[in-house]
Amino acid sequence: MLTNPVIEVLMQRKSIRQFTEQSPSDEVLETVVRAGQQAPFAAQLGSLLLSRKRNKNPFNAPLLFTICADIHRLEAVLERRGWTRVSCDEAMLVFAIQDASYMAENMVIAGESLGMGSCYLGAAPFIAKAIIRQYKLPHRVYPVVQLAMGYPAENPPPRPRYPMAFSLFEDEYPEFTDVQVCDAMDVMDSGYLAQSYYVAQGARIPLNEDREETYTEETYSWTEHMGRKWGKWLRDVEEVRGPLADCGFVFDQSKTRADQA
């Protein structure tokens, strides 16, 4: 494949969970945020919360961003123009989550280009109550993801990815053969095992009593981790609806938007 400095930054990106004591300057911070703002958007529906309280941030990171799907801010702009939003919350959230995601990725790449590292924290939606309290969020601001960022004190290798043939489907989506699935699984598992990733992280998910453990620390890898993660967690839809309701999104057709406000 072709390469250039931008491609190299993208291809070398990895999650960083250990940071030096150095704090990014205000100029570096501004650059990362402005790069995030320049991401593509539907209606600039992404906004940022920032904590520089290193002693309270995950991994003692000097910067902790919370990237939000922000419909409250749009409503303030519409009100000034004499409009009331009639677009349903479901549709607005789809676009807002897209906007927030583009913003977050731009920030990661900007940070990497300035010598920093970062780690996405995907549990943000499920700790919405705590984030609402900490930052005094109004309704219809939904935390999509958190981003710990700073100067890396570790240099892990980039993590494996599926083969391109298992990710790029031209003209139509294929019916996977057993060989294709197994080959893709082997790429992921062998790559993670070669890096001793789960041993180093101590991240093996325990099984319930109704399922016998057949993996050791030396054989437990990515596809088994995915099986345990998505075969055990988030069974109850209220785990998703609850935080959305805390943020002022109640998807009940029997209620008007005025009822939900």
Buried (B, 14 or more C-beta within 10 A) or exposed (E): EEEEEEEEBBEEBBBBBBBEEEBBEEEBBEBBBEBBBEBEBBBBBBBBBEBEEBEEBBBBBBBBBBBBBBBBBBBEEEEEEEEEBEEEBEEBBBBBBBBBBBBBBBBBBBBBBBEBBBBBBEEBBBBBEEBBEEBEBBBBBBBBBBBBBBBBBEEBEEBBEEBEEBEEEEEEEEEEEEEBEEBBBEBBBEBBBEBEBBBEEEEBBEBEEEEEEEBEEEEBBBBBBEEBEEEEEEEEEEEEBBBBBBBBBBEEEEEEEEEBE
